[in-house]
C-alpha cells in the first residue's frame, strides 16, 4: 500500500496471522467483540481486510496518522471505513469501538459532537467551512478526541485548503482528519502531501454479494440467495466492484429501455427521430441516465476492440455487442465524444 511519504511502519502488519496464510485476518483485529451490535460500524465493513488490519493495528498501538487520504472509486466503502474509525477513535470502552456506549451510538447515527462531517457545496469546500473546522477543533479540550471527515476532499479550494494546511500537517493531540476523494490527483498537492495516502480498490464480486445480503436487498430479484447473494452474475460484473453502482443497477428503471434504444440505433442512426425515443429523453434526469447507458455501451465496444472481455457495463448483452461489431473501429472516438 502506498503511504504517500508518511514515516514509520504504520502499514506494516506485525500481528500474528490466523492460520499463517497470506491475506488472512489477524484474530485480535477482526475478532468480533462479544455482544457487539450492528452499531459497531467496523462489523459493517465488507472487503478491504488488509487495510483495516493495518489501520486497526496502528490504532491499537496509538500510532494512527493524524491526517489520512482515502482514495478509490465511489461505492467501495471509503466513507464507511472513515466513519467506523471515527467511532473507534472516540469510543471510551474499546480501541476498536464497542458499539454499545453512548459515543458509539451517537456516532453511528451521525449525532455526535465529536465528529464533524464536511461536504462540498456546489462541488466546493469553501473558506467558511474551513473556519468551522478550526472552531470545532478549538473545543477539543472539552470533549476529548475529535474527528473531521471531508466527504469530497477534491472540493477543497485553494483558500479553504490554505486555512487548514498547518493543522493538517500537525493535527492537535487526539485530532484526526479523513480526506475522501476519488483519486489523489484530484486533491490539491499542498493537501495531498500532508496526508497518508491509503488507496481503496474495487470490491470483489463475493464481497458485493455479501454486502447485498447484509443490507437485505436480495429479495428484489425473486431469486433464492446463493453464492452471489441472489444477484445475477452479470450484475455483479457490471457493478465493477462498486456497491453504489450495483445499487443503481438493481434499482434502474432506464437500463432496459436504454438497451431497446441502442437496438433501434443499431438498426438506424436516425432512431433518435422516433417518437418513443424523444418521449423517453424529454426529462433531463432520465435523458442523463440513458446517456450514461449509451456511454457504457460504447465503452464496452472500445474494450472489445482492445481485446478486453471483463469489466463490461453490459456483460449480459453479448449478442447486442456482437451486432455492433461494424462500429468497433469508431468505438473509441464515439466513447470519447460521449464523455
C-alpha positions, -999 to 999 in steps of 0.1 A, spaced: 0 0 0 13 35 -9 17 56 23 22 88 5 55 96 21 45 91 57 72 80 80 71 49 103 58 15 97 21 22 100 11 -1 72 34 -30 80 15 -57 97 32 -73 127 4 -92 144 2 -129 142 -19 -140 112 -45 -166 118 -36 -198 100 -4 -183 86 -20 -179 51 -13 -148 30 -41 -123 33 -56 -140 64 -71 -118 91 -53 -110 124 -75 -125 151 -72 -96 175 -82 -71 148 -112 -88 134 -124 -109 164 -159 -95 169 -165 -82 204 -189 -103 224 -223 -88 224 -213 -61 199 -244 -50 180 -247 -36 144 -239 -2 158 -203 -12 157 -195 1 123 -164 -20 118 -187 -50 116 -205 -35 87 -174 -30 65 -171 -55 37 -138 -62 20 -106 -41 25 -94 -65 52 -57 -58 48 -63 -20 50 -85 -25 81 -60 -48 97 -31 -23 94 -51 7 104 -66 -10 135 -31 -23 144 -19 13 142 -49 24 163 -42 -3 190 -6 9 192 -15 46 193 2 55 161 -27 62 138 -18 91 115 -35 124 122 -43 130 85 -53 103 61 -64 104 24 -87 76 13 -90 74 -24 -108 50 -47 -140 45 -68 -173 56 -54 -193 29 -36 -163 8 -24 -165 17 13 -141 46 18 -166 67 37 -178 38 59 -142 29 69 -136 65 79 -169 66 98 -160 33 115 -126 45 125 -141 77 139 -163 56 161 -133 35 172 -112 66 179 -139 82 201 -151 51 219 -141 52 257 -146 14 261 -125 -3 234 -99 10 209 -118 -6 180 -152 6 192 -177 -13 213 -209 -4 195 -229 -1 227 -217 30 246 -234 64 241 -205 77 220 -206 47 196 -244 50 192 -243 88 186 -215 84 160 -233 56 142 -263 79 138 -242 110 130 -253 128 161 -220 131 179 -204 163 190 -170 146 184 -172 140 147 -176 168 121 -187 159 85 -177 183 58 -193 180 24 -188 201 -7 -214 227 -16 -218 231 -53 -186 210 -58 -165 232 -35 -154 232 1 -152 269 10 -132 290 34 -163 293 58 -163 255 62 -125 256 70 -132 281 97 -159 259 111 -133 231 113 -109 253 132 -137 263 156 -147 226 160 -111 217 170 -108 245 194 -134 228 216 -114 196 218 -103 202 254 -139 199 264 -147 167 245 -117 145 241 -110 131 207 -121 150 176 -125 136 141 -132 156 109 -143 137 77 -141 155 44 -165 136 21 -153 154 -10 -117 164 -4 -112 172 -41 -136 201 -35 -112 220 -12 -105 252 -30 -71 270 -25 -85 294 1 -101 267 21 -71 244 20 -46 272 29 -65 279 60 -61 242 70 -26 234 59 -8 239 92 -34 219 112 -34 191 85 3 188 88 4 188 126 -31 179 140 -36 187 177 -34 157 200 -64 133 197 -75 150 165 -78 131 132 -86 141 96 -101 117 70 -100 131 34 -121 111 10 -115 115 -28 -117 95 -60 -80 100 -68 -50 117 -53 -46 137 -84 -79 154 -78 -67 167 -44 -45 199 -42 -8 189 -39 -4 210 -8 -32 190 9 -21 156 -6 15 160 7 3 163 43 -17 131 44 -10 94 45 -24 81 12 -45 49 15 -59 36 -18 -91 16 -18 -97 -8 -47 -130 -22 -62 -147 -49 -42 -146 -85 -52 -179 -99 -66 -182 -121 -34 -179 -90 -12 -205 -72 -32 -229 -102 -28 -222 -103 9 -230 -66 11 -263 -71 -7 -272 -99 18 -263 -77 48 -284 -48 35 -314 -71 29 -318 -63 -8 -317 -99 -21 -355 -104 -24 -358 -78 -51 -350 -103 -78 -373 -131 -67 -344 -155 -66 -330 -176 -38 -298 -165 -21 -268 -183 -35 -231 -178 -38 -238 -145 -55 -263 -133 -28 -292 -139 -52 -279 -112 -75 -274 -121 -112 -238 -127 -120 -238 -102 -149 -250 -75 -125 -221 -82 -101 -197 -79 -131 -213 -48 -144 -210 -32 -110 -172 -32 -114 -166 -35 -77 -188 -6 -66 -218 -12 -43 -232 22 -53 -231 11 -89 -247 -22 -80 -275 -4 -62 -280 17 -93 -283 -14 -114 -307 -30 -90 -330 0 -89 -325 12 -125 -357 19 -145 -338 31 -175 -314 3 -184 -339 -19 -201 -354 10 -222 -318 21 -230 -309 -14 -244 -340 -11 -266 -330 23 -278 -295 11 -285 -311 -17 -306 -331 10 -325 -299 30 -330 -281 0 -345 -309 -6 -369 -309 31 -380 -287 61 -369 -319 82 -374 -335 63 -345 -335 95 -324 -363 108 -346 -387 81 -333 -415 95 -312 -407 69 -285 -370 79 -284 -380 115 -279 -406 107 -253 -380 88 -232 -355 116 -233 -377 146 -227 -370 147 -190 -335 159 -182 -327 133 -154 -340 104 -175 -321 116 -205 -289 118 -185 -293 83 -172 -300 70 -207 -269 89 -220 -248 71 -194 -261 37 -206 -252 46 -241 -218 58 -229 -213 24 -211 -222 6 -243 -197 24 -264 -171 19 -236 -177 -19 -239 -172 -17 -277 -139 1 -272 -128 -25 -247 -138 -53 -270 -118 -37 -298 -88 -38 -274 -95 -75 -267 -108 -69 -232 -138 -91 -222 -140 -83 -184 -153 -53 -165 -180 -46 -191 -211 -25 -184 -232 -48 -205 -218 -83 -199 -254 -97 -203 -257 -82 -238 -231 -103 -258 -255 -106 -288 -261 -69 -290 -224 -62 -287 -218 -87 -315 -243 -69 -337 -224 -37 -330 -192 -51 -345 -193 -28 -375 -190 2 -351 -158 -12 -334 -133 9 -354 -152 40 -344 -160 30 -308 -130 47 -291 -138 81 -307 -175 77 -300 -168 69 -264 -146 100 -261 -174 121 -276 -198 107 -251 -176 118 -222 
